[in-house]
């Protein structure tokens, strides 16, 4: 008897089985994708309408959540026991995600194709107002869209040129005009604005008095905001002030000032009036509200310059104060800042443009006084020849009307009326900028070593060109180069440009660009010694432009002491102001034992701004 073996069923063809399974999974994934897309469409619309940072954090959070769930032991056991079902489920989810992604991308592309290019409006304002005006512009854009969700307008907010440049900017079609190598040269300050939000009605009125055709006619309804200047100080200093006067507004402003400066030992800081109209108006308060005679104006202005932390705008003043609070550790510098009231809120909320994190080390309190001036913000329409469009002008007018209904700084308290008209502002500018600024004999000492070539040469030349309007008709500038011909060799000081007026600064800048930056670093102390041995009869300030490497040559880590001794022994150098290019810190921040002024800053915020601060600061170093 023989055993009969049953026949085994034929094994399926491997290729065919895998192909069928793949087709089945793909069909299931496609159907699942279509279903998921249909179900998630409303949620996708909500997701894509959110700001980009919310979309990114939402996606990251979802991924973390899914990863955390996948690590649960029960789910791991389930995956190990049923691998086939899990793979099928993952394929379904992948298919759904792919279909959803493709659908979302197609919708995005189609939406871009359907939306016509929006009109573009450009706005300018003072640096301290950029944050608030940008927020208003975004609200306007969100509120004014077509039925299809397309934006009607795109808006850009930029910083307006400083007050000393505004007349030329509006008069020259927003062009900066200078000479380069005895040839005329023009460039735009920035995009030509369609409107300007001025900090005071007196500001555009004074410019219109010069018959500027680019500014629209004044209208009573041009006001789009109101704020008041305040004295900003830390909470601890405010509490200390309360021990002398429970309500400063009930005292004369001069008495408040004397309490802060004499009894409490504080200083009052204000930006430069050449570059901040808020500071210019604040200067009126310092002179007028303290009841100072004209004979004391010069002394008061010099004190404001010396105590101003080298700041050219309200924004830079707040940033410098924040850095000082960080360095002091205690977080309460003995400084009160004369700034607009809304800037205190921006500081405490960390909204100071270009200076994130303010308010962490010290929070500010605004001390208000009825004698401090009001800033009445004005919406000024700007027109440029051959660029007028009826549709654009209609859009500018519409935004101006909307901004009046949604004013800047609506919660800022302040008196009902402003302090200055255009005549007062004009007289104040002439007094401060022409009469109270002493004659300046400026000497620029340029580090002409090889290491300074890339960071210093072009940027220094551009900075010189950009500051021509800061110099008066009596001011003069001389430029010298500092280097050594051999490594560790003796320092040499060479002439780059002879005594030059502000009209000749284009040629001065070209001379800096043409200078050979191909020598070795020389000690700054030796440069001061060489510079002080000429035939100069009157001590003058020196501004040193360097990449900072020359501080390494002072020897044995005693750079501060060596430079201090050299500065004291240089009879024709009244003070040293160092601008460091290409680095974020100064190697020598102070000179112990020196009776002459010294300051070191970096050009991180721009070479032209750094030199602006230097020129205004050193005017008092005579």
C-alpha positions as CSV (number, residue, x, y, z in Angstrom):
1,X,0.0,0.0,0.0
2,X,1.4,3.3,-1.0
3,X,0.8,6.6,0.6
4,X,-0.9,9.1,-1.6
5,X,0.5,12.6,-1.0
6,X,-2.0,15.4,-1.5
7,X,-1.1,17.9,-4.2
8,X,0.0,21.4,-2.9
9,X,-1.7,24.4,-4.5
10,X,0.5,26.2,-6.9
11,X,2.4,29.1,-5.3
12,X,1.3,32.5,-6.6
13,X,3.7,34.4,-8.8
14,X,5.7,36.8,-6.6
15,X,5.8,39.6,-9.1
16,X,2.1,39.5,-9.8
17,X,1.2,39.4,-6.0
18,X,3.3,42.4,-5.2
19,X,1.9,44.3,-8.2
20,X,-1.6,43.6,-7.2
21,X,-1.0,44.7,-3.6
22,X,0.6,47.9,-4.8
23,X,-2.3,48.7,-7.1
24,X,-4.7,47.9,-4.2
25,X,-2.8,50.2,-1.8
26,X,-2.6,53.0,-4.4
27,X,-6.3,52.9,-5.0
28,X,-7.1,52.9,-1.3
29,X,-4.6,55.7,-0.8
30,X,-6.1,57.8,-3.6
31,X,-9.7,57.3,-2.3
32,X,-8.6,58.1,1.2
33,X,-6.7,61.2,-0.1
34,X,-9.8,62.4,-1.8
35,X,-11.9,61.8,1.3
36,X,-9.4,63.4,3.6
37,X,-9.1,66.4,1.2
38,X,-12.8,66.9,1.2
39,X,-13.1,66.6,5.0
40,X,-10.2,68.9,5.7
41,X,-10.9,71.6,3.2
42,X,-12.5,74.1,5.8
43,X,-9.6,73.4,8.2
44,X,-7.0,74.0,5.5
45,X,-8.5,77.3,4.7
46,X,-8.3,78.3,8.3
47,X,-4.7,77.0,8.6
48,X,-3.5,78.8,5.5
49,X,-5.1,82.1,6.6
50,X,-2.9,82.2,9.7
51,X,0.5,84.0,9.8
52,X,3.5,82.1,8.6
53,X,5.0,81.7,12.1
54,X,1.7,80.1,13.4
55,X,1.7,77.7,10.4
56,X,5.3,76.7,11.2
57,X,4.7,76.2,14.9
58,X,1.4,74.4,14.2
59,X,3.1,71.9,11.9
60,X,6.0,71.4,14.3
61,X,3.7,70.8,17.2
62,X,1.6,68.3,15.2
63,X,4.7,66.4,14.3
64,X,5.9,66.3,17.9
65,X,2.5,65.1,19.1
66,X,2.3,62.3,16.5
67,X,5.9,61.2,17.4
68,X,4.9,61.2,21.1
69,X,1.8,59.1,20.5
70,X,3.8,56.6,18.4
71,X,6.1,56.0,21.4
72,X,3.3,54.7,23.6
73,X,4.1,51.0,24.5
74,X,0.6,49.8,23.7
75,X,0.9,51.2,20.2
76,X,4.3,49.7,19.7
77,X,3.0,46.2,20.6
78,X,0.1,46.7,18.2
79,X,2.4,47.6,15.4
80,X,4.6,44.5,16.0
81,X,1.5,42.2,16.1
82,X,-0.2,43.6,13.0
83,X,2.6,44.9,10.7
84,X,0.6,44.3,7.5
85,X,-2.4,46.3,8.6
86,X,-0.1,49.1,9.9
87,X,1.7,49.3,6.6
88,X,-1.6,49.6,4.8
89,X,-2.8,52.3,7.1
90,X,0.5,54.3,6.7
91,X,0.1,54.0,2.9
92,X,-3.4,55.3,3.1
93,X,-2.3,58.2,5.2
94,X,0.6,58.9,2.9
95,X,-1.7,58.9,-0.1
96,X,-4.1,61.2,1.7
97,X,-1.4,63.6,2.6
98,X,0.0,63.6,-0.9
99,X,-3.4,64.3,-2.5
100,X,-4.0,67.1,0.1
101,X,-0.7,68.7,-0.5
102,X,-1.1,68.7,-4.3
103,X,-4.6,70.1,-3.9
104,X,-3.4,72.9,-1.6
105,X,-0.6,73.7,-4.0
106,X,-2.9,73.9,-7.0
107,X,-5.2,76.2,-5.0
108,X,-2.4,78.5,-4.0
109,X,-1.1,78.8,-7.5
110,X,-4.6,79.4,-8.9
111,X,-5.2,82.0,-6.2
112,X,-2.0,83.8,-7.2
113,X,-3.0,83.7,-10.8
114,X,-6.5,85.0,-10.0
115,X,-5.3,88.0,-7.9
116,X,-4.2,91.0,-9.9
117,X,-1.1,92.8,-8.8
118,X,-2.2,95.2,-6.0
119,X,-1.4,98.9,-6.1
120,X,1.6,99.9,-3.9
121,X,1.6,102.8,-1.5
122,X,4.8,103.9,0.2
123,X,4.8,105.8,3.6
124,X,7.6,107.4,5.6
125,X,7.7,108.6,9.1
126,X,10.1,109.2,12.0
127,X,11.9,106.1,13.3
128,X,10.0,105.9,16.6
129,X,6.6,105.8,14.7
130,X,7.4,103.0,12.2
131,X,6.1,100.2,14.4
132,X,2.7,101.8,15.0
133,X,2.3,103.0,11.4
134,X,3.2,99.6,10.1
135,X,0.5,98.0,12.3
136,X,-2.0,100.5,11.0
137,X,-1.0,99.8,7.4
138,X,-1.4,96.0,7.9
139,X,-4.9,96.5,9.3
140,X,-5.8,98.6,6.4
141,X,-4.6,96.0,3.9
142,X,-6.6,93.2,5.7
143,X,-9.7,95.3,5.8
144,X,-9.6,96.2,2.1
145,X,-9.7,93.1,0.0
146,X,-11.8,92.0,-2.9
147,X,-14.6,89.4,-2.6
148,X,-12.1,86.8,-3.7
149,X,-9.8,87.6,-0.9
150,X,-7.3,89.5,-3.1
151,X,-5.4,92.5,-1.6
152,X,-6.3,95.8,-3.1
153,X,-3.1,97.5,-2.0
154,X,0.3,96.7,-0.7
155,X,1.9,99.1,1.7
156,X,5.5,99.8,2.7
157,X,6.6,101.9,5.7
158,X,10.1,103.3,5.8
159,X,12.1,105.8,7.9
160,X,12.0,109.4,6.7
161,X,15.3,111.3,6.2
162,X,16.4,113.3,9.3
163,X,15.0,116.9,9.6
164,X,18.2,118.5,8.2
165,X,17.7,116.5,4.9
166,X,14.0,116.7,4.5
167,X,13.9,120.0,2.5
168,X,16.5,118.7,0.0
169,X,14.8,115.3,-0.3
170,X,11.4,116.8,-1.1
171,X,12.8,119.5,-3.3
172,X,15.1,117.1,-5.3
173,X,12.5,114.4,-6.1
174,X,13.8,112.3,-3.1
175,X,17.3,112.3,-4.5
176,X,20.5,112.6,-2.5
177,X,22.8,114.8,-4.6
178,X,26.6,114.8,-4.1
179,X,29.8,115.0,-6.1
180,X,32.1,112.0,-6.7
181,X,35.5,112.8,-8.2
182,X,34.2,116.2,-9.3
183,X,31.3,114.7,-11.1
184,X,27.6,115.1,-10.1
185,X,26.0,112.0,-8.6
186,X,22.5,111.4,-7.4
187,X,20.8,108.4,-5.7
188,X,17.4,108.0,-4.0
189,X,17.1,108.2,-0.2
190,X,14.7,105.2,-0.5
191,X,11.5,104.5,-2.4
192,X,9.8,107.8,-3.2
193,X,6.9,108.1,-0.7
194,X,3.2,108.7,-1.5
195,X,2.6,110.1,1.9
196,X,4.5,111.3,4.9
197,X,3.4,111.1,8.6
198,X,5.1,114.1,10.2
199,X,5.5,114.4,13.9
200,X,4.2,117.9,14.1
201,X,2.0,120.2,12.0
202,X,4.8,122.8,12.2
203,X,7.2,120.5,10.4
204,X,5.4,120.3,7.0
205,X,4.2,123.9,7.3
206,X,7.8,125.1,7.6
207,X,8.7,123.1,4.5
208,X,5.7,124.4,2.5
209,X,6.9,128.0,3.4
210,X,9.9,127.2,1.2
211,X,7.5,126.7,-1.8
212,X,7.9,122.9,-2.1
213,X,5.6,121.7,-4.8
214,X,5.8,118.1,-3.8
215,X,3.8,118.5,-0.5
216,X,0.1,118.6,-0.6
217,X,-1.8,121.6,0.6
218,X,-2.5,121.6,4.4
219,X,-6.0,120.7,5.5
220,X,-7.6,120.9,9.0
221,X,-8.4,117.2,8.9
222,X,-4.8,116.1,8.3
223,X,-4.2,115.2,12.0
224,X,-3.9,111.4,12.4
225,X,-2.6,111.1,16.0
226,X,-1.5,112.9,19.1
227,X,1.1,112.3,21.8
228,X,3.1,114.2,24.4
229,X,6.8,114.3,25.2
230,X,7.6,112.7,28.6
231,X,10.5,112.1,30.9
232,X,11.1,108.3,30.8
233,X,12.9,106.7,33.7
234,X,13.0,103.4,35.6
235,X,10.5,102.5,38.2
236,X,13.1,102.7,41.0
237,X,14.0,106.3,39.9
238,X,10.4,107.2,39.7
239,X,9.8,106.0,43.2
240,X,12.8,108.0,44.4
241,X,11.3,111.1,42.7
242,X,8.1,110.5,44.6
243,X,10.0,111.0,47.9
244,X,10.6,114.6,46.7
245,X,7.3,115.4,45.0
246,X,4.2,113.2,45.0
247,X,2.8,114.6,41.8
248,X,5.5,116.2,39.5
249,X,2.8,117.7,37.3
250,X,1.8,120.0,40.2
251,X,5.3,121.6,40.2
252,X,7.0,124.0,37.8
253,X,8.9,122.1,35.1
254,X,12.1,123.8,36.2
255,X,11.7,122.6,39.7
256,X,11.2,119.0,38.5
257,X,14.3,119.3,36.3
258,X,16.4,120.6,39.2
259,X,15.1,117.8,41.5
260,X,16.2,115.2,39.0
261,X,19.5,116.6,38.2
262,X,20.7,118.2,41.4
263,X,19.0,116.3,44.2
264,X,18.9,112.9,42.6
265,X,22.1,113.2,40.5
266,X,20.4,112.1,37.3
267,X,21.1,113.2,33.7
268,X,18.6,114.1,31.1
269,X,19.2,112.4,27.7
270,X,17.7,113.5,24.3
271,X,18.6,112.6,20.8
272,X,20.3,115.0,18.5
273,X,18.0,117.7,17.2
274,X,19.6,117.6,13.8
275,X,18.3,114.1,13.3
276,X,15.1,114.0,15.3
277,X,12.2,116.5,15.2
278,X,10.9,115.2,18.5
279,X,14.3,116.1,20.1
280,X,14.2,119.5,18.4
281,X,10.8,120.2,19.9
282,X,12.0,118.8,23.2
283,X,14.9,121.3,23.2
284,X,12.3,124.1,23.1
285,X,10.9,122.7,26.3
286,X,14.3,122.5,28.0
287,X,15.0,126.2,27.2
288,X,11.5,127.7,27.6
289,X,9.9,125.7,30.3
290,X,12.9,125.9,32.6
291,X,12.8,129.7,32.2
292,X,16.4,129.8,31.0
293,X,17.8,133.2,29.8
294,X,19.4,133.1,26.3
295,X,22.8,133.4,27.8
296,X,22.4,129.8,29.2
297,X,21.2,128.2,26.0
298,X,24.6,127.2,24.9
299,X,25.5,125.5,28.2
300,X,22.1,123.7,28.3
301,X,22.5,122.4,24.8
302,X,26.1,121.2,25.4
303,X,24.8,119.3,28.5
304,X,22.1,117.6,26.4
305,X,24.6,116.6,23.8
306,X,27.0,115.2,26.4
307,X,24.3,113.2,28.2
308,X,22.5,112.0,25.1
309,X,24.3,108.6,24.9
310,X,25.4,109.5,21.3
311,X,21.9,108.8,20.0
312,X,20.7,110.4,16.8
313,X,17.0,109.2,17.0
314,X,14.5,108.3,19.7
315,X,14.9,104.6,18.7
316,X,18.6,104.6,19.0
317,X,18.4,106.4,22.4
318,X,16.1,103.7,23.7
319,X,18.5,101.0,22.4
320,X,21.5,102.6,24.0
321,X,19.6,102.9,27.3
322,X,18.7,99.2,27.2
323,X,22.3,98.3,26.6
324,X,23.4,100.4,29.5
325,X,20.8,98.8,31.7
326,X,22.0,95.4,30.7
327,X,25.6,96.3,31.5
328,X,24.8,98.0,34.8
329,X,23.3,94.8,36.3
330,X,21.1,96.8,38.6
331,X,18.9,97.7,35.6
332,X,18.2,101.3,36.7
333,X,20.6,103.8,35.2
334,X,20.3,107.3,36.6
335,X,19.1,108.7,33.3
336,X,15.8,110.3,32.3
337,X,15.0,110.3,28.6
338,X,13.0,113.1,26.9
339,X,11.0,111.0,24.4
340,X,7.4,110.7,23.1
341,X,5.1,108.9,25.5
342,X,4.3,106.0,23.2
343,X,8.0,105.2,23.0
344,X,7.8,104.1,26.7
345,X,5.1,101.6,25.8
346,X,7.1,100.3,22.9
347,X,10.2,99.9,25.1
348,X,8.3,98.0,27.8
349,X,6.6,95.8,25.2
350,X,9.8,95.0,23.3
351,X,8.6,96.8,20.2
352,X,11.5,99.1,19.6
353,X,12.4,98.5,16.0
354,X,15.9,97.0,15.5
355,X,16.4,96.5,19.3
356,X,14.5,93.4,20.4
357,X,14.2,92.5,24.0
358,X,13.9,96.0,25.5
359,X,12.3,96.1,28.8
360,X,13.7,92.9,30.1
361,X,16.4,94.5,32.2
362,X,14.5,97.6,33.1
363,X,11.0,98.8,32.6
364,X,10.3,102.5,32.1
365,X,7.8,104.8,33.6
366,X,6.6,108.0,31.8
367,X,6.6,111.1,33.9
368,X,4.2,113.6,32.3
369,X,4.1,117.3,32.8
370,X,1.7,119.8,31.3
371,X,4.5,122.1,30.1
372,X,6.0,119.4,27.8
373,X,5.0,119.8,24.2
374,X,2.4,117.9,22.3
375,X,3.2,116.1,19.0
376,X,0.3,116.3,16.6
377,X,1.0,113.8,13.9
378,X,0.0,114.9,10.4
379,X,-0.8,112.9,7.2
380,X,0.9,114.8,4.4
381,X,0.2,113.8,0.8
382,X,3.2,113.7,-1.5
383,X,3.1,114.1,-5.3
384,X,6.0,113.7,-7.8
385,X,6.1,115.1,-11.3
386,X,5.2,112.7,-14.1
387,X,4.1,110.1,-11.5
388,X,0.6,111.3,-10.8
389,X,-2.3,108.8,-11.2
390,X,-5.9,109.5,-10.4
391,X,-6.3,106.0,-9.0
392,X,-3.2,106.3,-6.9
393,X,-4.2,109.7,-5.5
394,X,-7.7,108.4,-4.7
395,X,-6.1,105.5,-2.8
396,X,-3.8,107.8,-0.9
397,X,-6.7,110.0,0.0
398,X,-8.8,107.0,1.1
399,X,-6.0,105.7,3.4
400,X,-5.6,109.2,4.9
401,X,-9.3,109.3,5.7
402,X,-9.1,105.8,7.2
403,X,-6.1,106.7,9.3
404,X,-7.9,109.7,10.7
405,X,-10.6,107.2,11.8
406,X,-8.0,104.9,13.2
407,X,-5.5,107.4,14.7
408,X,-2.0,106.7,15.9
409,X,-1.5,106.4,19.7
410,X,-5.3,106.9,20.5
411,X,-4.8,106.3,24.2
412,X,-1.9,108.7,24.7
413,X,-3.0,111.6,27.1
414,X,-1.8,115.1,26.4
415,X,-2.8,118.7,26.2
416,X,-5.3,119.7,23.6
417,X,-3.0,122.1,21.7
418,X,0.6,121.9,20.4
419,X,3.3,124.3,21.4
420,X,5.1,125.3,18.2
421,X,4.0,126.8,14.9
422,X,6.2,126.9,11.8
423,X,7.7,130.2,12.7
424,X,8.7,129.0,16.2
425,X,10.1,125.8,14.7
426,X,12.1,127.7,12.1
427,X,13.6,130.0,14.7
428,X,14.4,127.0,16.9
429,X,16.2,125.2,14.1
430,X,18.3,128.3,13.3
431,X,19.1,128.8,17.0
432,X,20.2,125.2,17.7
433,X,21.7,124.3,14.4
434,X,23.4,127.5,13.4
435,X,24.1,129.5,16.5
436,X,24.6,127.0,19.4
437,X,26.8,124.6,17.4
438,X,30.4,125.7,17.8
439,X,32.8,125.8,14.9
440,X,34.2,122.3,14.3
441,X,37.8,121.5,13.1
442,X,37.3,117.8,12.7
443,X,40.2,115.5,12.1
444,X,39.5,112.0,10.7
445,X,42.3,109.5,11.4
446,X,41.7,106.5,9.1
447,X,43.3,103.1,9.8
448,X,45.0,102.4,6.4
449,X,46.4,98.9,7.3
450,X,45.7,96.0,5.0
451,X,43.2,94.4,7.4
452,X,41.1,97.6,7.3
453,X,40.8,97.7,3.5
454,X,37.6,95.7,3.2
455,X,35.7,96.9,6.2
456,X,36.8,100.5,6.3
457,X,37.7,102.0,2.9
458,X,34.3,102.2,1.0
459,X,32.1,102.4,4.1
460,X,34.2,105.3,5.5
461,X,34.0,107.2,2.2
462,X,30.2,106.7,2.0
463,X,29.8,107.9,5.6
464,X,31.8,111.1,4.8
465,X,29.6,111.8,1.8
466,X,26.4,111.2,3.8
467,X,27.2,113.7,6.5
468,X,27.9,116.8,4.4
469,X,24.7,118.5,5.8
470,X,25.9,118.1,9.4
471,X,28.8,120.6,8.7
472,X,28.3,124.3,8.8
473,X,29.9,126.9,6.6
474,X,32.6,127.6,9.1
475,X,33.5,123.9,9.7
476,X,36.5,122.1,8.3
477,X,37.6,118.5,7.9
478,X,41.1,117.0,7.5
479,X,41.8,113.3,6.9
480,X,44.9,111.4,7.8
481,X,46.0,107.8,7.4
482,X,47.5,105.7,10.1
483,X,49.7,102.7,9.4
484,X,53.2,101.2,9.8
485,X,55.4,100.2,6.8
486,X,56.7,97.1,8.5
487,X,55.3,94.7,11.1
488,X,55.7,96.2,14.6
489,X,57.4,99.2,12.9
490,X,57.1,102.9,13.8
491,X,53.7,104.5,13.2
492,X,53.2,106.9,10.3
493,X,50.6,109.5,9.9
494,X,50.1,110.6,6.3
495,X,47.8,113.3,4.8
496,X,44.8,112.0,2.8
497,X,42.8,115.2,2.4
498,X,43.8,118.8,3.4
499,X,41.5,121.2,5.2
500,X,38.1,120.9,3.3
501,X,34.7,122.5,3.5
502,X,31.4,120.6,3.4
503,X,31.1,121.4,-0.4
504,X,34.4,119.4,-0.9
505,X,33.4,116.3,1.0
506,X,32.8,114.4,-2.3
507,X,36.5,114.9,-3.2
508,X,37.5,114.0,0.4
509,X,35.5,110.7,0.1
510,X,37.1,109.9,-3.2
511,X,40.6,110.5,-1.7
512,X,39.8,107.9,1.0
513,X,38.7,105.4,-1.7
514,X,41.9,106.1,-3.6
515,X,44.2,105.6,-0.7
516,X,46.3,102.4,-0.6
517,X,45.2,100.2,2.3
518,X,48.3,97.9,2.1
519,X,50.4,98.6,5.2
520,X,50.6,97.1,8.7
521,X,48.6,98.1,11.8
522,X,50.0,100.8,14.0
523,X,49.2,101.6,17.6
524,X,46.5,104.2,18.1
525,X,48.5,105.8,20.9
526,X,51.4,106.4,18.5
527,X,49.0,107.9,15.9
528,X,47.8,110.4,18.5
529,X,51.4,111.4,19.3
530,X,52.3,111.9,15.6
531,X,49.1,113.8,15.0
532,X,49.8,116.2,17.8
533,X,53.2,117.2,16.6
534,X,52.2,119.4,13.7
535,X,51.5,123.1,13.5
536,X,48.0,122.9,14.8
537,X,47.5,125.8,17.2
538,X,44.1,124.8,18.7
539,X,43.1,121.5,20.2
540,X,40.6,119.7,18.1
541,X,38.8,116.3,18.4
542,X,39.9,113.2,16.5
543,X,37.6,110.6,15.0
544,X,39.4,107.3,14.4
545,X,38.0,105.0,11.8
546,X,39.4,101.5,12.2
547,X,38.7,97.7,12.0
548,X,39.8,97.5,15.7
549,X,43.0,95.5,15.0
550,X,45.3,98.3,15.9
551,X,44.2,98.0,19.6
552,X,46.1,94.7,19.6
553,X,49.4,96.6,19.1
554,X,49.4,98.6,22.3
555,X,51.3,95.9,24.1
556,X,50.8,93.5,27.1
557,X,47.1,94.1,27.4
558,X,47.5,97.6,28.6
559,X,45.8,99.3,25.6
560,X,43.5,101.5,27.7
561,X,46.3,102.9,29.9
562,X,48.7,103.4,27.0
563,X,46.1,105.3,24.9
564,X,45.1,107.4,27.9
565,X,48.7,108.5,28.5
566,X,49.1,109.3,24.8
567,X,45.9,111.3,24.7
568,X,46.9,113.3,27.7
569,X,50.3,114.1,26.2
570,X,48.8,115.3,22.8
571,X,48.2,119.0,23.4
572,X,46.4,119.5,20.1
573,X,44.0,116.6,20.6
574,X,40.9,117.6,22.7
575,X,39.3,114.1,22.6
576,X,39.2,110.7,20.8
577,X,36.1,109.2,19.3
578,X,36.7,105.7,17.8
579,X,34.3,104.1,15.2
580,X,35.0,100.3,14.8
581,X,34.0,98.7,11.5
582,X,33.5,95.0,11.0
583,X,33.2,94.0,14.7
584,X,30.4,94.0,17.3
585,X,32.4,95.3,20.2
586,X,35.1,97.8,21.1
587,X,38.4,96.4,22.6
588,X,38.8,99.6,24.6
589,X,35.6,101.0,26.1
590,X,37.0,103.5,28.5
591,X,40.3,105.3,29.3
592,X,41.0,105.3,33.1
593,X,42.9,108.3,34.4
594,X,42.3,110.5,31.3
595,X,40.8,113.9,31.7
596,X,39.9,114.2,28.0
597,X,36.7,112.7,26.6
598,X,36.8,109.3,24.9
599,X,34.1,107.2,23.3
600,X,34.2,104.0,21.2
601,X,31.3,102.7,19.2
602,X,30.7,100.1,16.5
603,X,29.3,100.8,13.1
604,X,26.9,98.0,13.3
605,X,23.8,100.2,12.7
606,X,25.5,101.8,9.6
607,X,28.6,103.8,8.9
608,X,26.8,107.0,8.1
609,X,24.8,106.9,11.4
610,X,27.9,106.2,13.4
611,X,29.8,109.1,11.9
612,X,26.7,111.3,12.4
613,X,26.8,110.6,16.1
614,X,30.5,111.2,16.2
615,X,30.4,114.6,14.5
616,X,27.6,115.9,16.7
617,X,29.2,114.5,19.9
618,X,32.7,115.9,19.3
619,X,31.5,119.4,18.6
620,X,31.7,120.1,22.4
621,X,35.2,118.6,22.7
622,X,37.1,121.9,22.3
